[in-house]
């Protein structure tokens, strides 16, 4: 069994529905919480089989309100890229992945949006990426992948929604395994929150089955790309 090291940036955001897909494939995951009193990112040499960088709520990476462990996490992601260790990055995590790979991040206000991602690479996720899937983002700032990144899906403004770095690193701007309770808790966790969150929360509730169905295909491809089931 392989173990995925998962870095949380908030108490509320976790793997969500992705947990069931990992457990069903006998892939273990261990949460690391640098925001707690004694928490810190894992040492690079401790991440041998896979790294997951989750979203950050109101934390960003473009200078307005950077997550406190930004430099350490960029260094960790860069180490994993050089070692060809699989990476799954979501939201703020996708920004960190882009920065580690030589890209950048663009300043943008905190927003909570519910939209749709459109596949632009028919072979994305080994052909398992749905043509369209729900795109739920709760994020400050945006990732700007490097020029050599492979863009797999875009949002309704043609911005990267899913990109791949090298053979086995993936950056999702939206959380593909989101739960409505996660979003509710995230809104309550911080004083700063998005304007009028009621409408996107209702939209996430309505998309529950669609999110679950899309995640079946997405996780099939993610596991193949990352090799988390290979001996």
C-alpha positions in Angstrom: 0.0 0.0 0.0 1.3 3.5 -0.9 0.8 6.5 1.3 -0.2 10.0 0.0 1.1 12.9 2.1 -1.7 15.5 2.2 -1.1 19.1 3.2 -4.1 20.9 4.5 -4.2 24.7 4.7 -7.5 25.1 6.6 -9.4 23.0 9.1 -12.3 22.7 6.7 -10.9 21.6 3.4 -9.8 18.0 3.1 -9.9 15.3 0.4 -13.7 15.0 0.6 -15.1 12.5 -1.8 -11.6 11.6 -3.0 -11.0 9.7 0.3 -13.5 7.0 -0.7 -11.7 6.5 -4.0 -8.3 6.2 -2.4 -9.5 3.8 0.4 -11.3 1.7 -2.2 -8.0 1.2 -4.0 -6.1 0.6 -0.7 -4.1 3.9 -1.1 -3.4 5.4 2.3 -3.3 9.1 3.0 -1.8 11.1 5.9 -2.8 14.6 6.7 -0.3 17.3 7.6 -1.6 20.5 9.1 1.0 23.3 9.1 -1.5 25.9 10.3 -1.8 24.2 13.7 0.5 25.1 16.7 3.0 22.3 16.2 2.2 21.5 12.6 4.6 21.8 9.7 4.9 20.6 6.1 6.5 17.1 5.8 10.2 17.0 5.2 11.0 16.4 1.5 12.7 13.0 2.2 9.6 11.9 4.0 7.4 12.2 0.9 8.3 9.1 -1.1 5.1 7.9 -2.7 2.9 10.9 -3.4 2.1 14.5 -2.4 -1.3 16.2 -2.3 -1.6 20.0 -1.8 -5.1 21.1 -0.9 -6.8 24.5 -1.2 -6.4 27.4 1.2 -9.7 29.2 1.5 -8.7 32.9 1.7 -5.0 32.1 1.6 -3.2 32.8 -1.7 0.2 32.9 -3.2 0.5 36.2 -5.2 1.4 38.6 -2.4 -1.9 39.8 -1.1 -2.4 37.2 1.6 0.1 34.4 1.1 -0.2 31.2 3.0 2.5 31.3 5.8 4.3 28.2 4.6 4.4 29.2 0.9 8.1 29.1 0.5 8.5 25.7 2.2 5.7 24.2 0.1 7.1 25.5 -3.1 10.5 23.9 -2.2 8.7 20.6 -1.3 6.8 20.6 -4.6 9.9 21.3 -6.5 11.7 18.5 -4.8 8.9 16.1 -5.7 8.9 17.3 -9.3 12.7 16.7 -9.6 12.3 13.3 -7.9 9.3 12.4 -10.2 7.2 11.9 -7.1 3.4 12.1 -8.0 1.6 15.3 -7.1 -2.1 16.1 -6.9 -2.7 19.8 -6.3 -6.0 21.6 -5.7 -6.8 25.3 -5.6 -4.0 27.0 -3.7 -2.1 23.7 -4.2 -2.3 24.2 -7.9 -0.8 27.7 -7.5 2.1 26.2 -5.5 2.6 23.5 -8.1 2.7 26.1 -10.9 5.2 28.2 -8.9 7.4 25.1 -8.2 7.4 24.2 -11.9 8.6 27.6 -13.1 5.2 29.2 -13.6 3.6 32.0 -11.6 0.4 33.0 -9.9 -1.8 36.0 -10.6 -3.5 38.1 -7.9 -7.3 37.7 -7.7 -9.8 38.4 -5.0 -11.3 35.6 -2.9 -14.2 34.1 -4.8 -16.5 31.1 -4.6 -17.7 30.0 -8.0 -19.6 27.1 -9.5 -19.2 26.5 -13.2 -18.1 23.9 -15.6 -14.7 22.7 -16.9 -14.3 21.8 -20.6 -11.8 19.2 -21.7 -9.3 20.5 -24.3 -7.1 17.4 -24.5 -8.9 14.3 -25.6 -6.2 12.1 -24.0 -6.3 14.0 -20.7 -6.0 11.6 -17.7 -5.3 8.8 -20.0 -8.6 9.4 -21.8 -10.7 9.3 -18.6 -11.2 13.0 -18.2 -14.9 13.8 -18.8 -15.7 16.1 -21.7 -17.3 18.4 -19.2 -17.4 18.3 -15.4 -18.4 20.5 -12.4 -15.8 23.2 -11.5 -16.2 24.4 -8.0 -13.5 26.9 -6.9 -13.1 28.6 -3.5 -9.8 30.5 -4.0 -7.8 33.6 -3.8 -5.4 34.2 -6.7 -4.9 31.9 -9.7 -2.2 29.6 -11.0 -0.4 30.4 -14.2 1.2 27.1 -15.3 4.6 27.3 -17.1 4.7 27.3 -20.9 5.6 23.6 -21.0 2.6 22.5 -18.9 0.0 20.4 -20.6 -3.5 22.0 -20.3 -6.1 19.3 -20.0 -9.3 21.4 -19.3 -10.3 25.1 -19.2 -13.0 27.1 -17.5 -15.6 29.3 -19.2 -13.0 32.0 -19.6 -10.5 29.7 -21.3 -8.3 29.7 -18.2 -6.6 26.5 -17.1 -8.9 24.3 -15.0 -6.7 21.3 -15.0 -3.1 21.1 -16.0 -0.3 18.5 -16.0 3.3 19.0 -15.2 5.7 16.3 -16.5 4.4 12.7 -16.3 2.7 12.6 -13.0 1.8 16.0 -11.5 -1.7 17.4 -11.8 -3.1 20.8 -10.8 -6.9 21.3 -10.4 -8.2 24.8 -9.9 -11.4 23.4 -8.5 -11.8 20.6 -5.9 -13.1 17.6 -7.9 -14.3 15.8 -4.7 -16.0 18.7 -3.0 -18.8 18.3 -0.5 -21.3 21.0 0.3 -20.6 20.7 4.1 -16.9 21.4 3.4 -17.8 24.7 1.7 -20.2 25.6 4.5 -17.4 25.0 7.1 -14.9 26.9 5.0 -17.1 29.9 4.9 -17.5 29.8 8.7 -13.9 29.2 9.5 -12.6 32.6 8.5 -13.8 36.2 9.1 -13.0 36.9 5.4 -15.4 35.2 3.1 -16.9 35.5 -0.4 -19.8 37.8 -1.2 -23.2 36.2 -1.2 -22.2 32.5 -0.7 -25.8 31.3 -0.7 -26.2 30.9 -4.4 -23.0 28.9 -5.0 -23.8 26.7 -2.0 -27.2 25.9 -3.4 -25.6 25.1 -6.8 -23.2 22.7 -5.2 -26.1 20.9 -3.5 -27.8 20.5 -6.8 -24.7 19.1 -8.4 -24.0 16.5 -5.8 -24.7 13.5 -8.1 -23.0 15.1 -11.1 -19.9 15.7 -8.9 -19.9 12.1 -7.7 -20.3 10.7 -11.2 -17.6 12.8 -12.7 -15.2 11.9 -9.9 -15.4 8.2 -10.8 -13.8 8.9 -14.2 -11.5 11.6 -12.9 -10.0 9.4 -10.1 -9.6 6.5 -12.5 -7.4 8.7 -14.6 -5.6 10.3 -11.7 -4.6 7.0 -10.2 -3.3 5.9 -13.6 -1.3 9.1 -14.1 0.2 9.1 -10.6 0.8 5.4 -10.5 -0.4 5.2 -6.9 -1.5 1.6 -7.4 1.7 0.4 -9.0 4.0 -1.8 -7.0 
